[in-house]
Amino acid sequence: MAMIVDFENVSLTGLETSPVSVSLAGLRANESRYFKNKYNHDFAVIPAADSKQTLEYVNNILRIERNLTISSKPLETSEFVVDNIKFAYVFYESGLSINVMYSLVDPKKRAVGFKLSENMEIPPELEARFRFAKQKSKLAGTIRGSFFVIKGEY
Protein backbone atom coordinates (compact mmCIF):
# COMPACT_ATOMS: atom_id res chain seq x y z
CA MET A 1 0.00 0.00 0.00
CA ALA A 2 1.30 3.44 -0.95
CA MET A 3 2.15 6.00 1.72
CA ILE A 4 2.17 9.70 0.87
CA VAL A 5 5.33 11.23 2.34
CA ASP A 6 4.50 14.08 4.71
CA PHE A 7 7.21 16.74 4.51
CA GLU A 8 5.80 18.77 7.39
CA ASN A 9 5.79 15.92 9.92
CA VAL A 10 8.77 13.78 8.92
CA SER A 11 8.21 10.08 9.63
CA LEU A 12 10.63 7.18 9.89
CA THR A 13 7.96 4.71 8.74
CA GLY A 14 9.48 2.21 6.33
CA LEU A 15 13.05 3.34 7.03
CA GLU A 16 13.51 2.07 10.59
CA THR A 17 16.22 -0.48 9.70
CA SER A 18 18.54 2.15 8.25
CA PRO A 19 21.45 3.22 10.48
CA VAL A 20 20.83 6.77 9.20
CA SER A 21 17.01 6.53 9.30
CA VAL A 22 16.49 10.08 10.59
CA SER A 23 18.50 11.73 7.81
CA LEU A 24 17.10 9.29 5.20
CA ALA A 25 13.58 10.25 6.31
CA GLY A 26 14.59 13.90 5.91
CA LEU A 27 15.94 13.19 2.42
CA ARG A 28 12.70 11.42 1.47
CA ALA A 29 10.66 14.35 2.87
CA ASN A 30 12.85 16.78 0.92
CA GLU A 31 11.93 14.97 -2.32
CA SER A 32 8.26 15.06 -1.33
CA ARG A 33 8.36 18.81 -0.74
CA TYR A 34 10.10 19.37 -4.09
CA PHE A 35 7.39 17.50 -6.04
CA LYS A 36 4.57 19.17 -4.15
CA ASN A 37 6.00 22.65 -4.73
CA LYS A 38 7.12 22.17 -8.34
CA TYR A 39 4.39 19.89 -9.74
CA ASN A 40 1.65 19.85 -7.07
CA HIS A 41 2.26 16.09 -6.93
CA ASP A 42 1.90 14.00 -3.76
CA PHE A 43 5.08 11.94 -3.44
CA ALA A 44 4.14 8.42 -2.37
CA VAL A 45 6.33 5.41 -1.59
CA ILE A 46 5.71 1.68 -1.36
CA PRO A 47 7.81 -1.04 0.26
CA ALA A 48 10.52 -2.34 -2.06
CA ALA A 49 9.21 -5.88 -1.55
CA ASP A 50 6.00 -4.78 -3.28
CA SER A 51 7.66 -2.98 -6.19
CA LYS A 52 9.75 -5.47 -8.14
CA GLN A 53 8.99 -3.72 -11.45
CA THR A 54 10.40 -0.37 -10.27
CA LEU A 55 13.48 -2.05 -8.80
CA GLU A 56 14.09 -3.95 -12.04
CA TYR A 57 13.69 -0.75 -14.07
CA VAL A 58 16.24 1.17 -11.98
CA ASN A 59 18.64 -1.78 -11.68
CA ASN A 60 18.47 -2.38 -15.43
CA ILE A 61 19.43 1.22 -16.22
CA LEU A 62 22.30 1.14 -13.69
CA ARG A 63 23.60 -2.15 -15.06
CA ILE A 64 23.35 -1.28 -18.76
CA GLU A 65 24.49 2.35 -18.56
CA ARG A 66 27.29 2.01 -15.98
CA ASN A 67 27.73 -1.69 -15.13
CA LEU A 68 26.68 -0.78 -11.61
CA THR A 69 25.02 -2.85 -8.89
CA ILE A 70 23.99 -1.35 -5.55
CA SER A 71 24.86 -3.60 -2.61
CA SER A 72 22.55 -2.02 -0.03
CA LYS A 73 19.07 -3.38 0.64
CA PRO A 74 16.27 -1.37 -1.02
CA LEU A 75 13.61 -0.25 1.47
CA GLU A 76 11.13 1.78 -0.55
CA THR A 77 10.38 2.88 -4.09
CA SER A 78 8.30 5.45 -5.89
CA GLU A 79 7.33 5.65 -9.56
CA PHE A 80 5.15 8.23 -11.30
CA VAL A 81 4.83 10.50 -14.33
CA VAL A 82 4.46 14.28 -14.17
CA ASP A 83 4.86 16.79 -17.03
CA ASN A 84 5.81 13.99 -19.46
CA ILE A 85 8.68 12.91 -17.22
CA LYS A 86 8.81 9.45 -15.69
CA PHE A 87 10.40 9.41 -12.24
CA ALA A 88 11.52 6.32 -10.37
CA TYR A 89 13.04 6.40 -6.88
CA VAL A 90 14.69 3.79 -4.70
CA PHE A 91 15.55 4.50 -1.05
CA TYR A 92 18.19 2.14 0.36
CA GLU A 93 18.95 0.98 3.89
CA SER A 94 22.44 2.55 3.67
CA GLY A 95 20.89 6.03 3.29
CA LEU A 96 21.36 6.19 -0.48
CA SER A 97 18.55 7.47 -2.70
CA ILE A 98 18.62 6.86 -6.44
CA ASN A 99 16.26 8.58 -8.82
CA VAL A 100 15.72 8.11 -12.51
CA MET A 101 14.39 11.11 -14.40
CA TYR A 102 13.33 9.99 -17.86
CA SER A 103 11.65 12.50 -20.16
CA LEU A 104 9.10 10.83 -22.41
CA VAL A 105 9.48 13.58 -25.04
CA ASP A 106 13.02 14.98 -24.77
CA PRO A 107 15.94 12.50 -24.86
CA LYS A 108 18.26 15.24 -23.55
CA LYS A 109 16.39 15.26 -20.22
CA ARG A 110 17.19 11.78 -18.97
CA ALA A 111 19.46 11.14 -16.02
CA VAL A 112 20.13 9.05 -12.93
CA GLY A 113 20.73 10.93 -9.70
CA PHE A 114 22.37 9.73 -6.50
CA LYS A 115 21.77 11.41 -3.14
CA LEU A 116 23.46 10.49 0.11
CA SER A 117 21.82 11.14 3.45
CA GLU A 118 23.70 13.17 6.02
CA ASN A 119 26.38 11.09 7.84
CA MET A 120 26.29 8.38 5.16
CA GLU A 121 29.57 7.21 3.71
CA ILE A 122 29.88 7.09 -0.07
CA PRO A 123 29.18 3.48 -1.09
CA PRO A 124 32.26 1.67 -2.46
CA GLU A 125 30.48 0.99 -5.76
CA LEU A 126 30.07 4.77 -6.31
CA GLU A 127 33.15 6.19 -4.58
CA ALA A 128 35.71 5.95 -7.39
CA ARG A 129 33.22 6.58 -10.19
CA PHE A 130 31.32 9.74 -9.19
CA ARG A 131 32.06 13.12 -7.67
CA PHE A 132 29.56 14.33 -5.10
CA ALA A 133 28.55 17.96 -4.55
CA LYS A 134 27.03 19.20 -1.28
CA GLN A 135 23.67 20.88 -0.84
CA LYS A 136 21.96 22.12 2.33
CA SER A 137 18.37 21.19 3.13
CA LYS A 138 16.19 22.16 6.09
CA LEU A 139 14.64 18.69 6.07
CA ALA A 140 17.69 16.58 5.24
CA GLY A 141 20.70 18.50 6.56
CA THR A 142 23.67 18.24 4.20
CA ILE A 143 22.86 16.19 1.11
CA ARG A 144 25.61 15.02 -1.20
CA GLY A 145 24.61 14.30 -4.77
CA SER A 146 25.84 13.20 -8.17
CA PHE A 147 24.33 12.07 -11.45
CA PHE A 148 24.92 10.70 -14.91
CA VAL A 149 23.10 11.22 -18.21
CA ILE A 150 21.15 8.28 -19.62
CA LYS A 151 22.12 7.50 -23.20
CA GLY A 152 19.90 4.49 -23.96
CA GLU A 153 16.17 4.00 -24.43
CA TYR A 154 14.22 2.47 -21.56
C-alpha positions in Angstrom: 0.0 0.0 0.0 1.3 3.4 -1.0 2.1 6.0 1.7 2.2 9.7 0.9 5.3 11.2 2.3 4.5 14.1 4.7 7.2 16.7 4.5 5.8 18.8 7.4 5.8 15.9 9.9 8.8 13.8 8.9 8.2 10.1 9.6 10.6 7.2 9.9 8.0 4.7 8.7 9.5 2.2 6.3 13.0 3.3 7.0 13.5 2.1 10.6 16.2 -0.5 9.7 18.5 2.2 8.2 21.4 3.2 10.5 20.8 6.8 9.2 17.0 6.5 9.3 16.5 10.1 10.6 18.5 11.7 7.8 17.1 9.3 5.2 13.6 10.3 6.3 14.6 13.9 5.9 15.9 13.2 2.4 12.7 11.4 1.5 10.7 14.4 2.9 12.8 16.8 0.9 11.9 15.0 -2.3 8.3 15.1 -1.3 8.4 18.8 -0.7 10.1 19.4 -4.1 7.4 17.5 -6.0 4.6 19.2 -4.1 6.0 22.6 -4.7 7.1 22.2 -8.3 4.4 19.9 -9.7 1.7 19.9 -7.1 2.3 16.1 -6.9 1.9 14.0 -3.8 5.1 11.9 -3.4 4.1 8.4 -2.4 6.3 5.4 -1.6 5.7 1.7 -1.4 7.8 -1.0 0.3 10.5 -2.3 -2.1 9.2 -5.9 -1.5 6.0 -4.8 -3.3 7.7 -3.0 -6.2 9.8 -5.5 -8.1 9.0 -3.7 -11.5 10.4 -0.4 -10.3 13.5 -2.1 -8.8 14.1 -4.0 -12.0 13.7 -0.7 -14.1 16.2 1.2 -12.0 18.6 -1.8 -11.7 18.5 -2.4 -15.4 19.4 1.2 -16.2 22.3 1.1 -13.7 23.6 -2.2 -15.1 23.4 -1.3 -18.8 24.5 2.3 -18.6 27.3 2.0 -16.0 27.7 -1.7 -15.1 26.7 -0.8 -11.6 25.0 -2.9 -8.9 24.0 -1.4 -5.5 24.9 -3.6 -2.6 22.6 -2.0 0.0 19.1 -3.4 0.6 16.3 -1.4 -1.0 13.6 -0.3 1.5 11.1 1.8 -0.6 10.4 2.9 -4.1 8.3 5.4 -5.9 7.3 5.7 -9.6 5.2 8.2 -11.3 4.8 10.5 -14.3 4.5 14.3 -14.2 4.9 16.8 -17.0 5.8 14.0 -19.5 8.7 12.9 -17.2 8.8 9.4 -15.7 10.4 9.4 -12.2 11.5 6.3 -10.4 13.0 6.4 -6.9 14.7 3.8 -4.7 15.5 4.5 -1.1 18.2 2.1 0.4 18.9 1.0 3.9 22.4 2.6 3.7 20.9 6.0 3.3 21.4 6.2 -0.5 18.6 7.5 -2.7 18.6 6.9 -6.4 16.3 8.6 -8.8 15.7 8.1 -12.5 14.4 11.1 -14.4 13.3 10.0 -17.9 11.6 12.5 -20.2 9.1 10.8 -22.4 9.5 13.6 -25.0 13.0 15.0 -24.8 15.9 12.5 -24.9 18.3 15.2 -23.5 16.4 15.3 -20.2 17.2 11.8 -19.0 19.5 11.1 -16.0 20.1 9.1 -12.9 20.7 10.9 -9.7 22.4 9.7 -6.5 21.8 11.4 -3.1 23.5 10.5 0.1 21.8 11.1 3.4 23.7 13.2 6.0 26.4 11.1 7.8 26.3 8.4 5.2 29.6 7.2 3.7 29.9 7.1 -0.1 29.2 3.5 -1.1 32.3 1.7 -2.5 30.5 1.0 -5.8 30.1 4.8 -6.3 33.1 6.2 -4.6 35.7 5.9 -7.4 33.2 6.6 -10.2 31.3 9.7 -9.2 32.1 13.1 -7.7 29.6 14.3 -5.1 28.5 18.0 -4.6 27.0 19.2 -1.3 23.7 20.9 -0.8 22.0 22.1 2.3 18.4 21.2 3.1 16.2 22.2 6.1 14.6 18.7 6.1 17.7 16.6 5.2 20.7 18.5 6.6 23.7 18.2 4.2 22.9 16.2 1.1 25.6 15.0 -1.2 24.6 14.3 -4.8 25.8 13.2 -8.2 24.3 12.1 -11.4 24.9 10.7 -14.9 23.1 11.2 -18.2 21.2 8.3 -19.6 22.1 7.5 -23.2 19.9 4.5 -24.0 16.2 4.0 -24.4 14.2 2.5 -21.6 
